[in-house]
Amino acid sequence: MAVGLGSVWSLLLTALVIHLAAPLFGKSESTAVGDAVSQQSIQCEKYDHMCDPSRQHCPTVENCTGLSELPQQCYASWMNNSDGIKFVFKGCWVGDSCVGQKECVLKSNRASVKFCCCEGMFCNRHVNYSVSHVTTTTPSTPTVIRKQGGAQLIRTVMYSIVPLFGFAFIIVVVFWMWRRHQRSYNSHEPLPTVDPAIPTTPSETALYPLQLIELRARGRFGSVWKAQLWENYVAVKIFPLQDKHSWSVEQEIYNLAHMKHDNILNFIAVEKRGDNLNVELWLITEFHELGSLADYLKGNTVTWTEMCKMAESMALGLAYLHDEIPAGKGREAKPAVAHRDFKSKNVLIKSDLSACIADFGLALKFEPGKSPGETHGLVGTRRYMAPEILEGAICFNRDAFLRIDMYACGLVLWEIMTRCSALKAEEYQLPFEEEIGLHPTLEQMQDLVVVRKVRPAIKDHWLLHPGLSLLVSTVEECWDQDAEARLSAGCVQARIAQLARSVNISTSTSNLIQPSQIVVVPSGELPPKDAPSL
């Protein structure tokens, strides 16, 4: 009630001051002009390259009313290819970058996806494909003219009105700061997200000013774009409406307590774009220019140190995902999570060559005392499927699912080893590509992995390198036919960390630690003096 009275008094005092000061300072019309601009409503031509007119209704007009308090504009984005101009998107644009620009003129010719925006009814219907060199101007606003007065008038103002104005100004500033604090407290959540259990409409999700720049990948659940958000680049994963379940699962995993980790892809937000059957489900995350581990290994070899860094950080992220963190004082519990589609395409490489894990559309969480529901095992990518999945088992407990991830982890470690330049880097190949090709069937994988128990080839020269020879044994324990004999992710991470510290790699083979010098020390025991322990 006190706050309410304070608000009333501040408004009354402000009104009094404005009334008294009006003859002295004149009336500013800039606010009225701004209000008039913000209340304008426009319509833009609508186009979505993913909308198929033969299968669904594709709207051609978009009404921009109510999208934002910012100026409402239109935009268009397109690509230049051998067939000419191909539009990608058209519609409403929220922002102030094109205020006063009546034509949709190309902003920059550097990006692969071109972009322009403009202000006016259907101004994006016709596009100028040449880069604009015209400086836009904003509508002019009336200048506030200060009326001049004599010395007597100045003294009157100084002794009577100015103290009252100062007092009212302080009250208004305090009230404004309190309101700003309240809005910040109510609206600043860590990340704007959507509860997957509650059906939402696009208007219920805050729309970010995203500009799609480049298509980086296309997969089973949609496409991944490099996009610009304000001054930063982000990754936008776009799911079609039929893959809503994967979109919901992925954001649910990202929103679990304690999912912020250096080796888990950093999640930003989710959005729904479009309406009715044209809805697109967007998932916005941090962007990593080097791309996936598979893409990086195709074009690059890695040194021993780089290989250890990639492998250790990848295992660290997988161990954190698998770990269950119990609830404590003021702390929520984090359930154990099985990835269920672990592969080199779902591991991203950061600029420092450390790794982070992404793509949780098939992930499964295991909360204590709760059933995970129908946990069918036959999901994931065939060449990374563990023997027990290929055999046709459809129901597993938590530990069994985590061991399935570890089988795939062994295959990914093998991929990294093939590109290590410590001795001789091999040509990059996917696991089993040499044995079965690029597109294996389920029956071929069953015969190869379950019946014949084949694994990717271990190269003879790897065994001549003290570090690689010991890493080979770790890989073989990860992809063991017996699931219960496989290592945990935490154990893999600890072994690789110890390898990186213990094996001193030099360009001279005489300085390499020989396998006979390396002692494998059981957990809890101390290593012999002067011997590197693993």
GUNUTI-819754 format. One line per 8 residues: number of its first residue (from 1); for each residue x, y, z of N, C-alpha, C. Coordinates in steps of 0.2 Angstrom, whole numbers. Layout:
! residues N
NUM = X/Y/Z/X/Y/Z/X/Y/Z  ...
! end
This chain:
! residues 534
1 = 4/-6/0/0/0/0/4/6/0  10/6/4/15/12/4/18/13/-3  19/8/-6/22/8/-13/17/12/-17  11/9/-17/6/12/-21/5/20/-20  5/22/-13/4/29/-12/10/33/-14  16/30/-14/22/33/-16/22/34/-24  19/29/-27/18/30/-34/14/36/-36  8/36/-33/3/42/-34/6/48/-33
9 = 9/49/-27/13/56/-25/18/58/-30  22/53/-33/27/54/-37/24/57/-44  19/53/-46/15/55/-52/12/62/-52  9/64/-46/6/70/-45/11/76/-45  17/74/-42/22/79/-41/25/80/-48  26/75/-52/29/76/-59/24/80/-63  17/79/-63/13/82/-66/13/90/-65  14/91/-58/14/98/-56/20/102/-59
17 = 26/98/-58/32/101/-61/31/103/-68  29/98/-72/28/99/-79/23/105/-81  18/105/-77/13/111/-78/17/117/-76  21/118/-71/24/124/-69/30/126/-74  33/121/-77/39/122/-81/37/123/-88  31/121/-90/29/121/-97/30/128/-100  28/134/-97/29/140/-100/37/142/-100  41/139/-96/48/141/-96/52/137/-101
25 = 51/131/-102/55/126/-106/51/124/-113  45/126/-114/41/124/-120/39/116/-119  36/114/-124/33/107/-124/37/103/-129  40/97/-127/43/93/-131/38/88/-135  39/88/-141/34/83/-145/38/77/-147  44/76/-145/47/70/-147/44/63/-145  42/64/-139/38/58/-136/32/56/-140  28/61/-141/22/60/-145/24/57/-152
33 = 29/59/-155/31/57/-162/33/50/-161  37/48/-156/39/41/-155/33/36/-154  28/39/-150/22/35/-148/19/33/-155  18/38/-159/15/37/-165/18/32/-170  25/33/-170/29/28/-174/27/21/-171  28/20/-164/27/13/-162/21/10/-163  15/14/-163/9/12/-164/7/10/-171  11/12/-176/10/10/-183/10/2/-184
41 = 6/0/-188/6/-7/-189/6/-8/-197  11/-13/-198/12/-15/-205/11/-22/-207  10/-24/-213/10/-30/-216/16/-32/-220  19/-38/-220/24/-39/-224/23/-46/-228  26/-46/-234/26/-52/-238/29/-58/-234  26/-64/-234/28/-70/-230/30/-75/-235  36/-78/-233/39/-84/-237/43/-88/-233  42/-95/-233/46/-99/-230/48/-105/-235
49 = 55/-106/-236/57/-110/-241/56/-118/-239  54/-119/-232/53/-126/-230/46/-128/-230  42/-123/-232/34/-124/-233/33/-127/-240  30/-132/-240/28/-135/-247/21/-134/-248  19/-130/-253/12/-128/-255/8/-134/-257  11/-139/-260/7/-145/-262/5/-149/-256  8/-148/-250/6/-152/-244/3/-148/-239  3/-142/-239/1/-138/-233/-1/-131/-235
57 = -5/-127/-231/-6/-120/-233/0/-116/-231  3/-112/-236/8/-108/-235/6/-100/-235  6/-97/-230/3/-90/-230/8/-85/-234  5/-80/-237/10/-76/-241/10/-69/-238  6/-68/-232/6/-61/-229/7/-63/-221  11/-58/-218/12/-59/-211/10/-52/-208  6/-52/-203/4/-46/-200/8/-45/-194  12/-39/-194/17/-38/-189/14/-35/-182
65 = 8/-34/-181/5/-31/-176/6/-34/-169  9/-31/-164/9/-34/-158/16/-38/-157  20/-38/-162/26/-42/-161/31/-39/-156  32/-33/-156/36/-30/-151/35/-22/-151  37/-19/-145/37/-12/-145/42/-8/-149  47/-12/-152/51/-9/-156/48/-7/-163  51/-3/-167/49/-2/-174/47/-8/-178  42/-9/-182/40/-15/-185/42/-14/-193
73 = 46/-19/-195/49/-18/-202/48/-25/-205  50/-25/-212/50/-31/-215/57/-33/-217  58/-40/-219/64/-42/-221/64/-47/-226  69/-49/-229/70/-54/-234/77/-57/-234  77/-64/-235/84/-67/-235/84/-72/-241  90/-72/-244/90/-76/-250/97/-79/-251  98/-83/-256/104/-86/-258/105/-86/-265  112/-85/-267/113/-85/-274/116/-91/-276
81 = 113/-95/-281/116/-101/-283/116/-101/-291  118/-107/-294/118/-107/-301/112/-106/-305  106/-107/-301/100/-106/-304/97/-99/-304  101/-95/-300/99/-88/-299/98/-86/-292  93/-82/-291/91/-80/-284/86/-85/-281  87/-88/-275/83/-92/-271/81/-89/-264  75/-87/-263/73/-84/-257/73/-90/-251  75/-88/-245/75/-92/-240/69/-91/-235
89 = 69/-84/-233/63/-82/-228/61/-75/-230  55/-73/-229/52/-67/-229/47/-66/-223  47/-60/-221/42/-59/-215/43/-53/-211  41/-52/-205/41/-47/-201/48/-47/-198  51/-41/-197/58/-40/-193/57/-35/-188  59/-36/-182/58/-32/-176/65/-29/-175  66/-22/-175/72/-19/-173/72/-12/-176  78/-9/-175/78/-2/-177/84/-1/-183
97 = 86/-6/-185/92/-6/-190/90/-3/-197  83/-3/-199/81/-1/-205/76/5/-205  76/9/-199/71/14/-199/72/19/-204  67/21/-207/67/26/-213/69/24/-219  71/17/-220/73/14/-226/67/11/-230  65/14/-235/58/12/-238/59/6/-243  66/5/-245/67/-1/-250/71/-6/-246  70/-12/-248/73/-18/-246/80/-19/-250
105 = 85/-16/-247/92/-16/-251/97/-20/-247  101/-24/-251/106/-29/-249/110/-25/-244  111/-28/-238/115/-25/-233/123/-26/-234  124/-33/-235/131/-35/-236/132/-41/-241  137/-41/-245/138/-46/-250/142/-51/-247  144/-51/-241/149/-56/-239/146/-63/-237  141/-63/-233/137/-69/-231/135/-73/-236  134/-79/-235/131/-84/-241/124/-83/-241
113 = 121/-81/-235/113/-80/-235/113/-72/-235  110/-69/-240/110/-62/-241/103/-60/-237  104/-53/-235/98/-51/-230/97/-43/-232  91/-41/-231/89/-34/-232/83/-33/-227  82/-27/-225/76/-25/-221/74/-18/-223  67/-17/-222/65/-10/-224/59/-8/-219  56/-2/-220/51/0/-216/45/2/-221  39/-1/-220/34/1/-225/29/-5/-227
121 = 23/-4/-228/19/-9/-230/21/-13/-236  22/-20/-235/24/-24/-241/31/-22/-244  35/-18/-240/41/-16/-244/46/-21/-245  45/-27/-243/50/-33/-244/47/-37/-251  42/-34/-254/40/-38/-260/45/-37/-266  48/-32/-266/53/-31/-271/60/-29/-268  65/-33/-270/71/-33/-267/77/-30/-271  81/-25/-269/86/-23/-273/92/-27/-271
129 = 95/-31/-276/100/-36/-274/107/-33/-274  108/-26/-275/114/-23/-275/115/-20/-268  122/-20/-266/123/-18/-259/122/-10/-259  119/-8/-254/117/-1/-253/122/3/-251  123/9/-254/128/14/-252/125/20/-250  118/20/-249/114/26/-247/114/26/-239  115/31/-236/115/32/-229/107/33/-227  104/29/-223/97/30/-221/97/36/-216
137 = 91/39/-216/90/44/-211/84/43/-207  84/44/-201/78/43/-197/74/49/-197  67/49/-196/63/54/-196/65/60/-191  65/66/-193/67/71/-189/62/72/-184  64/75/-178/59/76/-172/60/84/-171  54/86/-169/54/94/-167/60/95/-162  63/101/-163/68/103/-158/64/107/-152  67/105/-146/64/109/-140/67/115/-140
145 = 63/120/-140/66/127/-140/65/130/-133  70/132/-130/70/135/-123/68/143/-124  63/144/-121/61/151/-121/66/155/-116  68/161/-118/72/165/-114/68/170/-110  71/171/-104/67/176/-100/72/181/-97  70/186/-93/74/191/-90/77/188/-84  81/192/-80/84/191/-74/79/189/-69  74/193/-69/69/192/-63/66/185/-64
153 = 64/183/-70/61/177/-71/66/171/-69  72/172/-70/77/167/-68/78/166/-61  78/172/-57/78/172/-50/72/169/-47  66/170/-50/60/167/-48/60/159/-49  63/157/-54/63/150/-55/68/147/-50  74/150/-49/79/148/-45/76/147/-38  73/151/-35/70/151/-28/64/148/-27  60/147/-32/53/143/-31/52/137/-34
161 = 54/136/-40/52/130/-44/57/125/-44  64/127/-44/69/123/-45/70/118/-39  69/120/-33/69/115/-27/63/110/-27  57/113/-29/52/108/-30/53/103/-36  56/105/-41/58/101/-47/63/96/-45  68/98/-41/73/93/-39/70/88/-34  66/90/-30/63/85/-25/59/80/-29  55/83/-34/50/78/-38/55/73/-42
169 = 60/76/-45/65/72/-49/67/66/-45  69/68/-39/72/62/-35/67/57/-33  61/59/-32/56/54/-31/54/50/-37  54/53/-43/53/49/-49/59/44/-51  65/47/-50/71/42/-51/70/36/-46  69/37/-40/68/31/-35/63/27/-37  57/29/-39/52/25/-41/54/21/-48  57/25/-53/59/21/-59/64/16/-58
177 = 69/17/-53/73/12/-51/70/6/-48  65/7/-44/62/2/-40/58/-3/-45  54/1/-50/51/-3/-55/55/-7/-60  61/-4/-61/66/-8/-66/69/-14/-62  70/-13/-56/72/-19/-52/67/-24/-51  60/-22/-51/55/-27/-51/54/-31/-57  55/-27/-63/54/-30/-69/60/-35/-70  66/-33/-68/72/-37/-69/72/-43/-65
185 = 69/-43/-59/68/-49/-54/63/-54/-57  58/-51/-60/52/-55/-63/54/-59/-69  58/-55/-73/59/-57/-80/66/-60/-82  71/-59/-77/78/-62/-79/79/-69/-76  76/-73/-80/77/-81/-78/84/-82/-81  88/-88/-79/94/-89/-82/94/-90/-90  89/-93/-92/88/-94/-99/80/-95/-101  78/-91/-106/71/-92/-108/70/-99/-111
193 = 65/-103/-108/64/-110/-110/57/-111/-111  55/-116/-114/48/-118/-114/47/-125/-111  42/-126/-106/40/-132/-103/37/-137/-108  41/-142/-110/38/-147/-115/32/-150/-113  30/-150/-107/23/-153/-105/17/-148/-106  19/-142/-107/13/-137/-108/13/-135/-116  8/-136/-119/8/-134/-126/8/-126/-127  12/-123/-131/12/-116/-131/11/-114/-138
201 = 10/-107/-138/9/-104/-145/15/-100/-146  17/-98/-152/23/-94/-154/23/-88/-150  18/-84/-148/18/-78/-145/20/-79/-137  20/-85/-135/21/-86/-128/29/-87/-127  33/-87/-132/40/-88/-132/43/-82/-134  48/-79/-131/51/-73/-133/55/-74/-139  54/-70/-144/58/-71/-151/64/-67/-151  70/-71/-152/76/-67/-152/77/-64/-159
209 = 81/-59/-160/82/-56/-166/88/-60/-170  86/-66/-172/91/-70/-175/91/-69/-183  97/-69/-185/98/-69/-193/102/-75/-195  98/-80/-198/102/-86/-201/107/-84/-206  113/-87/-205/118/-85/-210/120/-91/-215  121/-97/-212/124/-102/-216/122/-109/-213  120/-113/-218/118/-120/-216/124/-124/-215  125/-127/-209/131/-130/-207/130/-138/-207
217 = 124/-140/-206/123/-148/-206/116/-149/-207  114/-155/-209/107/-157/-210/107/-165/-208  103/-166/-203/103/-173/-201/96/-176/-200  95/-181/-196/89/-185/-195/84/-181/-192  85/-176/-187/80/-172/-184/80/-165/-186  83/-163/-192/82/-156/-194/89/-154/-196  89/-147/-197/95/-144/-199/98/-139/-194  105/-138/-195/109/-134/-190/111/-128/-194
225 = 110/-122/-191/112/-116/-195/117/-112/-190  122/-109/-194/125/-103/-190/121/-97/-191  120/-94/-185/116/-88/-185/119/-82/-181  117/-76/-182/119/-71/-178/114/-68/-173  116/-67/-167/111/-65/-162/115/-59/-159  112/-53/-160/116/-47/-158/123/-47/-161  128/-46/-157/135/-46/-160/138/-53/-160  135/-58/-158/138/-65/-157/135/-70/-162
233 = 139/-75/-163/137/-81/-167/134/-86/-163  128/-89/-165/125/-95/-161/124/-100/-166  122/-106/-163/120/-111/-168/112/-112/-167  108/-113/-172/101/-114/-172/100/-121/-175  97/-125/-171/95/-132/-173/87/-131/-175  85/-132/-181/78/-131/-183/75/-138/-184  70/-140/-179/66/-146/-180/60/-145/-184  58/-149/-188/51/-149/-191/46/-151/-186
241 = 40/-149/-187/35/-151/-182/34/-158/-180  35/-163/-185/34/-170/-183/40/-172/-179  45/-169/-178/50/-171/-173/50/-167/-166  44/-165/-164/43/-161/-158/45/-165/-152  45/-171/-152/47/-175/-146/54/-175/-145  58/-175/-150/65/-174/-150/67/-167/-147  64/-162/-150/65/-155/-148/63/-155/-140  58/-158/-138/56/-157/-131/61/-161/-126
249 = 63/-167/-129/68/-171/-125/74/-167/-124  76/-164/-129/83/-161/-129/83/-155/-125  78/-151/-125/77/-145/-120/76/-147/-113  73/-153/-112/72/-155/-105/78/-157/-102  83/-161/-106/89/-163/-104/93/-157/-102  94/-152/-107/98/-146/-106/95/-142/-99  89/-142/-98/86/-138/-92/87/-142/-86  89/-148/-85/90/-152/-79/95/-147/-75
257 = 94/-148/-68/99/-145/-63/106/-147/-65  111/-142/-64/118/-144/-64/120/-146/-71  117/-144/-77/119/-146/-83/124/-141/-86  126/-136/-83/131/-131/-85/138/-135/-84  141/-136/-89/148/-140/-88/152/-138/-95  158/-137/-94/163/-135/-99/163/-140/-105  161/-146/-103/161/-151/-109/154/-154/-111  149/-150/-109/142/-151/-112/141/-144/-116
265 = 138/-145/-121/136/-139/-126/132/-134/-122  134/-128/-122/130/-123/-118/124/-121/-122  118/-122/-118/111/-121/-121/109/-114/-119  106/-110/-124/104/-103/-123/96/-103/-123  92/-105/-127/85/-105/-127/82/-109/-132  75/-110/-132/71/-113/-137/66/-108/-139  63/-109/-146/58/-104/-148/54/-108/-153  47/-106/-153/43/-108/-159/42/-103/-164
273 = 43/-104/-170/42/-99/-175/37/-102/-180  33/-97/-183/27/-99/-187/21/-100/-184  16/-102/-187/10/-104/-184/6/-110/-188  1/-113/-185/-2/-118/-187/2/-124/-190  2/-126/-196/6/-132/-199/13/-129/-201  14/-123/-201/20/-120/-203/25/-119/-197  23/-122/-191/28/-121/-185/34/-124/-186  40/-120/-184/46/-123/-184/49/-123/-176
281 = 52/-128/-174/54/-128/-167/62/-127/-167  64/-121/-164/71/-119/-164/74/-120/-157  80/-123/-158/84/-124/-151/91/-120/-153  92/-115/-148/98/-111/-149/103/-112/-144  109/-114/-146/115/-115/-142/121/-111/-144  126/-112/-140/133/-109/-142/135/-112/-149  139/-108/-152/142/-110/-159/149/-111/-158  151/-117/-161/158/-118/-162/160/-119/-169
289 = 165/-115/-171/167/-114/-178/170/-120/-181  174/-124/-177/177/-130/-179/172/-136/-181  166/-136/-178/161/-141/-180/162/-147/-176  160/-153/-178/160/-159/-175/167/-162/-175  168/-167/-171/174/-171/-170/175/-174/-177  170/-177/-180/171/-181/-186/173/-176/-192  170/-170/-192/172/-165/-197/179/-163/-196  181/-162/-190/188/-160/-189/193/-165/-191
297 = 191/-171/-189/196/-176/-190/197/-178/-198  192/-176/-202/192/-177/-209/197/-173/-212  198/-167/-209/203/-162/-212/209/-161/-209  210/-164/-203/216/-162/-198/218/-168/-195  225/-169/-194/228/-174/-190/229/-170/-183  230/-174/-178/231/-172/-171/238/-174/-168  241/-170/-164/247/-172/-161/245/-177/-155  250/-180/-151/248/-184/-145/245/-179/-140
305 = 248/-173/-139/245/-169/-134/238/-167/-136  236/-165/-142/230/-163/-144/225/-169/-144  227/-175/-145/223/-181/-145/221/-182/-138  226/-182/-133/224/-183/-126/219/-178/-123  220/-171/-126/215/-166/-124/208/-167/-126  208/-169/-132/201/-171/-135/198/-177/-132  202/-182/-131/199/-188/-128/197/-187/-121  202/-184/-117/200/-183/-110/194/-178/-109
313 = 194/-173/-112/188/-168/-111/181/-172/-113  182/-176/-119/176/-179/-121/174/-184/-116  178/-188/-113/177/-193/-107/174/-189/-101  177/-183/-100/175/-180/-94/168/-177/-95  166/-175/-101/159/-173/-102/154/-179/-101  156/-185/-104/152/-191/-104/151/-193/-97  157/-193/-93/156/-195/-86/152/-190/-82  152/-184/-83/147/-179/-80/140/-180/-82
321 = 139/-182/-88/132/-183/-90/129/-190/-87  134/-195/-86/132/-201/-83/131/-200/-75  134/-196/-72/134/-195/-65/128/-193/-62  126/-195/-56/120/-193/-53/122/-189/-47  120/-183/-46/121/-178/-41/116/-178/-36  116/-180/-30/111/-180/-25/109/-173/-23  103/-172/-21/101/-165/-18/104/-164/-12  105/-158/-11/108/-155/-4/105/-149/-2
329 = 108/-146/3/105/-139/5/105/-134/0  99/-132/-2/98/-127/-7/101/-129/-14  101/-136/-15/104/-138/-21/99/-144/-24  97/-143/-30/93/-148/-33/97/-154/-35  94/-160/-36/97/-166/-38/98/-166/-46  103/-169/-48/104/-170/-55/104/-178/-57  99/-180/-61/99/-187/-62/104/-189/-67  106/-196/-67/110/-199/-72/107/-198/-79
337 = 111/-197/-84/108/-197/-91/112/-201/-95  108/-205/-99/112/-209/-105/110/-205/-111  116/-205/-115/115/-201/-121/111/-205/-127  113/-211/-128/110/-216/-132/111/-215/-140  115/-209/-142/117/-209/-148/124/-205/-149  128/-208/-144/135/-205/-144/139/-207/-150  142/-202/-153/146/-204/-159/150/-197/-161  155/-198/-165/159/-192/-167/155/-186/-170
345 = 150/-187/-173/146/-182/-175/142/-178/-170  141/-181/-164/138/-177/-158/143/-175/-153  149/-175/-155/154/-172/-151/157/-166/-154  157/-160/-151/159/-153/-155/166/-152/-152  170/-148/-156/177/-146/-155/177/-139/-154  179/-137/-148/180/-129/-146/186/-127/-149  187/-120/-149/193/-117/-152/199/-119/-149  199/-121/-142/205/-123/-139/206/-131/-140
353 = 202/-134/-144/203/-141/-146/201/-146/-140  197/-143/-135/194/-147/-130/187/-149/-134  183/-154/-131/177/-156/-134/171/-155/-129  165/-155/-132/159/-154/-128/154/-159/-132  149/-161/-128/144/-166/-130/138/-163/-132  135/-165/-137/129/-161/-139/124/-166/-142  118/-164/-144/113/-168/-147/110/-173/-142  105/-171/-138/102/-175/-133/95/-177/-135
361 = 93/-177/-141/86/-179/-144/84/-186/-142  89/-191/-141/87/-198/-139/89/-199/-132  91/-194/-128/94/-195/-121/88/-198/-116  91/-201/-111/86/-204/-106/89/-202/-99  84/-199/-95/86/-198/-88/84/-203/-83  87/-204/-78/86/-209/-73/85/-206/-66  79/-204/-64/78/-201/-58/77/-206/-53  80/-206/-47/79/-211/-42/72/-212/-40
369 = 70/-218/-40/63/-220/-38/58/-219/-43  60/-217/-49/55/-216/-55/57/-220/-60  52/-223/-64/53/-227/-69/54/-223/-76  59/-224/-80/61/-220/-86/55/-221/-91  51/-226/-90/46/-227/-95/48/-233/-100  45/-233/-106/47/-238/-110/54/-236/-113  59/-240/-112/66/-238/-114/68/-243/-119  65/-243/-125/67/-247/-130/74/-246/-132
377 = 78/-251/-133/85/-251/-135/87/-249/-142  83/-251/-147/85/-251/-154/84/-244/-156  88/-239/-154/89/-232/-156/96/-230/-157  97/-225/-161/104/-223/-162/107/-224/-169  113/-224/-170/116/-225/-176/119/-232/-177  117/-235/-182/119/-242/-182/126/-244/-181  131/-241/-184/138/-243/-184/140/-242/-177  137/-238/-172/139/-237/-166/135/-241/-160
385 = 130/-245/-163/126/-249/-158/130/-254/-155  129/-255/-148/132/-260/-145/130/-267/-146  133/-273/-145/131/-279/-147/124/-281/-144  123/-279/-138/117/-281/-134/111/-277/-138  112/-271/-141/106/-268/-144/105/-272/-151  111/-274/-154/110/-277/-161/107/-284/-160  108/-287/-154/105/-293/-153/97/-293/-152  94/-287/-151/87/-286/-151/84/-285/-144
393 = 88/-284/-139/86/-283/-132/82/-276/-132  77/-275/-129/73/-269/-129/72/-266/-122  74/-269/-117/73/-266/-111/79/-266/-106  82/-261/-104/88/-261/-100/87/-257/-94  91/-258/-89/91/-253/-83/96/-248/-84  97/-243/-79/101/-238/-80/109/-239/-82  112/-244/-78/119/-246/-79/120/-249/-86  115/-252/-88/115/-255/-95/116/-250/-100
401 = 112/-245/-100/112/-239/-104/118/-235/-104  121/-234/-98/127/-231/-98/133/-235/-101  133/-242/-101/138/-246/-104/137/-246/-111  131/-245/-114/130/-244/-121/133/-238/-124  133/-232/-120/137/-226/-122/144/-228/-122  147/-232/-117/154/-233/-116/156/-237/-122  152/-242/-125/154/-245/-131/155/-240/-137  151/-236/-138/151/-230/-143/157/-226/-142
409 = 159/-225/-135/164/-220/-133/171/-224/-136  171/-230/-135/177/-234/-137/178/-233/-145  173/-233/-149/174/-232/-156/176/-225/-158  173/-220/-154/175/-213/-155/183/-212/-153  185/-215/-148/192/-215/-146/196/-218/-152  194/-223/-155/198/-226/-160/198/-222/-166  193/-218/-168/193/-213/-173/198/-208/-172  199/-205/-166/204/-200/-164/211/-203/-165
417 = 212/-209/-163/218/-213/-163/221/-213/-170  216/-215/-175/218/-215/-182/221/-209/-185  220/-203/-182/222/-197/-185/228/-194/-181  230/-198/-176/236/-195/-172/242/-196/-176  246/-190/-176/252/-190/-180/258/-192/-176  258/-195/-170/263/-196/-165/268/-201/-169  265/-206/-173/269/-211/-177/267/-210/-184  261/-212/-186/259/-211/-193/251/-211/-193
425 = 249/-205/-195/242/-204/-196/239/-208/-201  233/-211/-200/229/-215/-205/224/-210/-209  222/-212/-215/216/-209/-218/210/-209/-213  206/-204/-213/201/-204/-208/195/-209/-211  193/-213/-207/187/-218/-208/183/-218/-202  176/-219/-204/172/-221/-198/173/-228/-196  171/-229/-189/171/-236/-187/168/-241/-192  171/-247/-193/169/-252/-198/168/-250/-205
433 = 170/-244/-207/170/-242/-214/174/-246/-218  180/-248/-216/184/-253/-220/181/-260/-220  178/-262/-215/175/-269/-215/168/-269/-219  164/-264/-219/157/-265/-221/155/-259/-225  159/-253/-226/157/-248/-230/153/-242/-226  150/-238/-230/147/-232/-227/140/-232/-225  137/-237/-228/129/-238/-227/128/-245/-225  130/-247/-219/128/-254/-217/121/-255/-215
441 = 118/-261/-216/112/-263/-214/112/-265/-207  106/-266/-204/106/-269/-197/108/-276/-197  106/-280/-203/108/-287/-203/116/-287/-204  119/-283/-208/126/-283/-208/130/-282/-202  127/-277/-198/130/-275/-192/129/-281/-187  124/-284/-187/123/-290/-182/127/-295/-184  128/-297/-190/133/-302/-192/140/-300/-190  142/-294/-191/149/-292/-190/151/-291/-182
449 = 146/-288/-179/148/-286/-172/146/-292/-167  140/-295/-168/137/-300/-163/140/-307/-165  139/-309/-171/141/-316/-173/148/-317/-173  152/-312/-177/159/-313/-178/163/-309/-173  160/-305/-169/163/-301/-164/169/-297/-167  168/-294/-173/173/-290/-176/173/-283/-173  179/-280/-172/180/-273/-170/184/-269/-175  184/-263/-175/189/-259/-180/196/-261/-179
457 = 200/-261/-184/207/-264/-184/212/-260/-180  216/-263/-175/221/-260/-172/227/-260/-176  230/-254/-177/236/-254/-182/242/-257/-178  247/-261/-181/252/-263/-178/257/-258/-175  258/-253/-179/263/-247/-177/260/-244/-171  254/-244/-169/252/-241/-163/255/-244/-157  256/-250/-157/259/-254/-152/266/-252/-150  269/-249/-155/276/-247/-154/277/-240/-150
465 = 271/-237/-150/271/-230/-146/269/-232/-139  272/-229/-134/271/-231/-127/264/-228/-125  262/-222/-127/255/-220/-126/250/-223/-129  251/-224/-136/245/-227/-140/244/-234/-138  250/-238/-136/249/-245/-135/245/-246/-128  245/-241/-124/241/-241/-118/234/-239/-119  234/-234/-123/227/-232/-125/223/-237/-129  226/-241/-132/223/-247/-136/219/-251/-131
473 = 223/-253/-125/220/-257/-120/213/-254/-117  214/-247/-116/208/-244/-114/202/-244/-119  203/-243/-125/198/-244/-130/195/-251/-131  199/-256/-130/197/-263/-131/193/-264/-125  194/-261/-119/190/-262/-113/183/-259/-114  183/-253/-117/177/-250/-118/172/-253/-123  175/-257/-128/170/-260/-133/170/-268/-132  171/-270/-126/171/-277/-124/164/-280/-126
481 = 164/-286/-128/158/-289/-130/153/-290/-124  157/-291/-118/153/-292/-111/152/-285/-109  146/-283/-108/144/-276/-106/146/-274/-99  146/-279/-95/148/-278/-88/156/-277/-87  159/-279/-92/167/-278/-92/169/-272/-94  165/-268/-97/167/-261/-100/169/-256/-94  173/-252/-96/175/-246/-91/170/-241/-91  170/-237/-85/165/-232/-85/169/-226/-88
489 = 165/-220/-89/167/-214/-92/172/-211/-87  171/-211/-81/176/-208/-76/182/-212/-76  182/-218/-77/189/-222/-77/192/-221/-83  189/-220/-89/192/-218/-95/196/-211/-95  192/-206/-92/195/-200/-91/201/-200/-87  201/-204/-81/207/-204/-77/213/-207/-80  212/-212/-84/217/-216/-87/220/-211/-92  216/-208/-96/219/-203/-102/223/-197/-98
497 = 220/-195/-93/224/-189/-89/230/-192/-87  231/-198/-84/237/-200/-82/242/-202/-87  239/-204/-93/243/-205/-99/247/-199/-101  243/-193/-102/245/-187/-104/250/-184/-99  250/-186/-93/255/-183/-88/261/-188/-88  261/-194/-89/266/-199/-88/270/-200/-95  267/-200/-101/271/-201/-107/274/-195/-109  281/-195/-110/284/-189/-112/286/-190/-119
505 = 282/-187/-124/283/-188/-131/289/-183/-133  293/-186/-137/299/-182/-140/300/-183/-147  303/-179/-151/304/-181/-158/309/-186/-159  313/-187/-153/318/-192/-153/316/-199/-150  316/-204/-154/313/-210/-151/317/-213/-145  323/-211/-145/327/-213/-139/324/-210/-132  320/-205/-133/318/-201/-127/311/-204/-125  308/-208/-129/301/-211/-128/301/-216/-122
513 = 297/-216/-118/296/-221/-113/294/-227/-116  297/-233/-114/296/-239/-117/290/-243/-113  286/-247/-116/281/-250/-113/283/-254/-107  290/-257/-107/292/-260/-101/293/-256/-95  294/-249/-96/295/-244/-91/289/-242/-88  283/-243/-91/277/-241/-88/273/-246/-84  271/-245/-78/268/-249/-73/261/-247/-72  257/-252/-73/249/-251/-72/248/-252/-65
521 = 246/-247/-61/246/-248/-54/238/-249/-52  236/-254/-48/229/-255/-46/227/-249/-42  221/-248/-42/218/-242/-38/219/-243/-31  222/-237/-27/223/-237/-20/230/-239/-18  234/-241/-23/241/-243/-22/246/-238/-25  252/-237/-22/257/-232/-24/261/-235/-29  263/-231/-34/268/-234/-39/275/-235/-37  279/-239/-40/286/-239/-38/290/-233/-39
529 = 295/-232/-35/299/-225/-36/302/-225/-43  302/-219/-46/305/-218/-53/302/-222/-58  296/-224/-58/292/-227/-63/285/-224/-64  284/-222/-71/278/-218/-72/272/-223/-71  267/-222/-68/261/-226/-66/255/-224/-70  251/-230/-72/245/-228/-76/240/-232/-73
! end
